[in-house]
């Protein structure tokens, strides 16, 4: 008879995600993981295969949570207004509430080299998936009349992802949250024509 897992996998992955998001992949030791997720190394290996396996699940979890938030914007009566609020939450609020003020996926791409090719590839694929979900928001905004029918939703999705990464970096670099809020407002006033 197979043993059943005696832990809440989702809870463990969420805790690991927050730790990895805060410290990065390389700075997170097995001891850090053991302390935060309350599992011994043997149990981590048995459940996730490796530190890399747990990290991959944490990346997927981060992307899944992000996609849920972005898709909620597409379902809103005003997709662009909802997206603007989400950007404020992701960029401004994350300075005080999230484990890191950087996107976990962007942080991973910046940190990892080809020595971790599989994880690097996974982070890139998840960023591309998120970009497609941003395109869904812009398609819905077009359908609602918030954007011109001639606007390229995929191009806007790439643009918004670049803006989010840049604004997060700017906020981290300057600490000027008021300026970041102005930049977000300007993005929605000028950026979607």
Backbone torsions as a table, in degrees:
resi	resn	phi	psi	omega
1	UNK	NA	131.3	-179.3
2	UNK	-74.9	143.4	176.5
3	UNK	-75.8	141.7	174.5
4	UNK	-92.7	148.3	-179.7
5	UNK	-64.0	136.5	-178.8
6	UNK	-105.3	40.7	178.5
7	UNK	-149.9	160.1	177.4
8	UNK	-89.0	104.4	-174.5
9	UNK	-57.2	-44.3	-179.2
10	UNK	-60.9	-42.7	178.9
11	UNK	-63.8	-42.9	179.1
12	UNK	-63.3	-45.3	-179.4
13	UNK	-64.7	-39.7	177.4
14	UNK	-62.7	-43.7	178.7
15	UNK	-64.5	-43.3	178.5
16	UNK	-64.4	-40.6	178.4
17	UNK	-57.5	-47.5	-178.7
18	UNK	-63.9	-38.3	178.3
19	UNK	-67.2	-49.8	178.4
20	UNK	-60.8	-40.9	-179.6
21	UNK	-62.3	-39.8	180.0
22	UNK	-71.6	-49.7	-170.1
23	UNK	-96.9	-21.9	-171.5
24	UNK	89.4	167.0	-176.0
25	UNK	-66.8	-52.1	-173.4
26	UNK	-69.4	-33.9	-177.9
27	UNK	-79.1	-9.7	178.2
28	UNK	-90.1	113.1	179.7
29	UNK	-89.0	165.3	174.6
30	UNK	-61.1	-35.2	178.3
31	UNK	-63.2	-42.6	176.6
32	UNK	-58.6	-46.9	179.9
33	UNK	-61.0	-47.1	-179.3
34	UNK	-55.9	-44.6	-178.4
35	UNK	-67.6	-40.9	-174.4
36	UNK	-79.4	-42.7	-176.7
37	UNK	-94.9	-4.1	176.6
38	UNK	58.8	47.2	175.1
39	UNK	-134.3	143.7	175.8
40	UNK	-75.7	155.9	-179.8
41	UNK	-53.7	-40.2	178.7
42	UNK	-60.2	-39.7	178.5
43	UNK	-69.9	-36.4	177.4
44	UNK	-62.6	-46.6	179.8
45	UNK	-65.1	-40.4	-179.9
46	UNK	-65.5	-36.0	-175.9
47	UNK	-87.7	-33.2	-172.2
48	UNK	-123.4	-4.7	177.9
49	UNK	88.1	-37.2	-177.1
50	UNK	-176.3	173.8	172.3
51	UNK	-59.6	-39.3	178.4
52	UNK	-64.4	-39.7	179.2
53	UNK	-63.0	-41.1	177.3
54	UNK	-67.3	-39.7	178.4
55	UNK	-62.6	-42.9	179.3
56	UNK	-60.6	-43.4	177.0
57	UNK	-64.6	-36.9	178.1
58	UNK	-64.5	-41.4	176.6
59	UNK	-61.7	-45.4	179.9
60	UNK	-63.6	-38.0	177.8
61	UNK	-64.7	-45.7	177.9
62	UNK	-57.7	-47.0	-179.8
63	UNK	-63.6	-42.6	-179.5
64	UNK	-60.7	-44.8	179.0
65	UNK	-64.4	-39.5	178.0
66	UNK	-64.5	-43.1	-178.8
67	UNK	-63.2	-40.0	177.1
68	UNK	-59.2	-44.9	179.7
69	UNK	-64.5	-42.2	-178.2
70	UNK	-69.0	-42.4	179.3
71	UNK	-63.6	-29.9	176.2
72	UNK	-62.5	-32.1	176.9
73	UNK	-64.5	-40.9	179.5
74	UNK	-65.0	-29.0	-178.9
75	UNK	-84.3	-10.9	-177.5
76	UNK	-73.4	157.6	177.5
77	UNK	-61.5	-35.5	175.6
78	UNK	-122.1	93.1	-178.1
79	UNK	-56.7	-38.5	-178.9
80	UNK	-69.5	-39.1	176.9
81	UNK	-63.8	-43.7	179.1
82	UNK	-63.6	-39.2	179.1
83	UNK	-66.4	-39.3	177.5
84	UNK	-61.7	-43.2	178.1
85	UNK	-63.4	-39.8	178.8
86	UNK	-64.2	-41.6	177.6
87	UNK	-61.5	-41.6	176.2
88	UNK	-59.0	-44.6	179.6
89	UNK	-63.3	-45.5	-176.6
90	UNK	-68.8	-35.2	-172.5
91	UNK	-100.8	-50.4	-175.6
92	UNK	-78.6	-53.3	-177.1
93	UNK	-66.5	-31.8	-178.2
94	UNK	-64.5	-21.8	177.7
95	UNK	-60.7	-25.9	-175.0
96	UNK	-114.8	-20.0	-169.9
97	UNK	-116.4	-33.3	-175.2
98	UNK	-80.7	158.5	177.8
99	UNK	-60.2	-27.2	177.3
100	UNK	-145.7	150.9	177.6
101	UNK	-86.0	3.8	175.7
102	UNK	-103.6	153.5	170.9
103	UNK	-62.6	132.5	-178.9
104	UNK	-60.5	-37.0	-178.6
105	UNK	-70.5	-43.7	178.2
106	UNK	-65.0	-39.7	177.8
107	UNK	-61.4	-40.1	178.9
108	UNK	-65.2	-45.1	179.0
109	UNK	-62.3	-38.0	179.1
110	UNK	-70.5	-33.1	-175.4
111	UNK	-82.3	-44.7	-169.5
112	UNK	-82.4	152.6	176.0
113	UNK	-116.6	-175.4	178.8
114	UNK	-65.2	-11.3	173.4
115	UNK	-63.0	-24.7	176.9
116	UNK	-118.0	49.4	-171.5
117	UNK	-55.6	-39.7	-177.1
118	UNK	-66.6	-43.0	179.0
119	UNK	-69.6	-38.5	177.2
120	UNK	-61.9	-44.4	178.0
121	UNK	-61.7	-42.8	179.9
122	UNK	-61.3	-45.1	179.6
123	UNK	-62.1	-41.4	179.1
124	UNK	-65.2	-42.3	178.5
125	UNK	-63.0	-40.8	-180.0
126	UNK	-67.8	-37.6	175.1
127	UNK	-62.8	-40.2	177.7
128	UNK	-64.7	-38.5	177.8
129	UNK	-64.3	-42.2	178.3
130	UNK	-63.6	-38.5	177.9
131	UNK	-60.8	-39.2	177.0
132	UNK	-62.9	-35.4	179.2
133	UNK	-71.1	-36.6	172.7
134	UNK	-59.5	-38.6	178.2
135	UNK	-60.7	-36.8	177.0
136	UNK	-60.1	-40.0	178.9
137	UNK	-62.3	-44.2	-178.1
138	UNK	-70.3	-33.1	174.4
139	UNK	-64.3	-42.0	177.7
140	UNK	-65.3	-39.1	177.8
141	UNK	-63.2	-36.3	175.6
142	UNK	-65.3	-44.6	-179.6
143	UNK	-63.5	-30.5	179.1
144	UNK	-84.8	-4.1	-178.7
145	UNK	82.7	9.9	178.2
146	UNK	-79.3	-20.7	177.6
147	UNK	-129.9	151.6	176.7
148	UNK	-61.6	147.3	178.3
149	UNK	-66.7	-14.5	-178.8
150	UNK	-88.6	-6.4	-179.0
151	UNK	-70.4	136.8	177.1
152	UNK	-85.3	105.3	-175.7
153	UNK	-61.8	-38.0	-179.7
154	UNK	-68.2	-39.8	177.9
155	UNK	-64.3	-39.9	177.2
156	UNK	-65.8	-35.1	178.1
157	UNK	-63.7	-42.6	176.1
158	UNK	-62.9	-43.9	-178.6
159	UNK	-60.9	-45.7	-177.3
160	UNK	-67.6	-36.0	179.2
161	UNK	-66.1	-41.3	176.7
162	UNK	-62.9	-42.4	179.9
163	UNK	-63.1	-42.4	179.5
164	UNK	-61.6	-47.0	179.7
165	UNK	-61.4	-43.5	-180.0
166	UNK	-66.3	-43.6	-180.0
167	UNK	-65.9	-38.2	177.0
168	UNK	-63.7	-42.2	178.4
169	UNK	-65.5	-42.7	179.0
170	UNK	-61.6	-44.4	179.3
171	UNK	-61.9	-42.2	-179.8
172	UNK	-67.0	-39.6	-176.7
173	UNK	-71.3	-43.9	-173.0
174	UNK	-97.2	-29.8	-173.7
175	UNK	70.8	8.2	-176.5
176	UNK	-90.4	82.5	-175.2
177	UNK	-66.9	-36.4	178.6
178	UNK	-60.4	-42.7	178.8
179	UNK	-64.7	-39.7	178.7
180	UNK	-61.9	-40.8	178.3
181	UNK	-63.2	-39.5	176.2
182	UNK	-63.4	-42.1	179.8
183	UNK	-64.1	-38.2	176.5
184	UNK	-64.1	-45.6	177.0
185	UNK	-57.1	-46.3	-179.7
186	UNK	-63.5	-36.0	177.9
187	UNK	-57.6	-43.0	-178.0
188	UNK	-80.3	-21.2	176.0
189	UNK	-80.7	-36.2	-170.3
190	UNK	-114.4	-22.2	-165.7
191	UNK	-86.8	-7.0	-171.0
192	UNK	-120.7	49.6	-179.4
193	UNK	-106.7	NA	NA
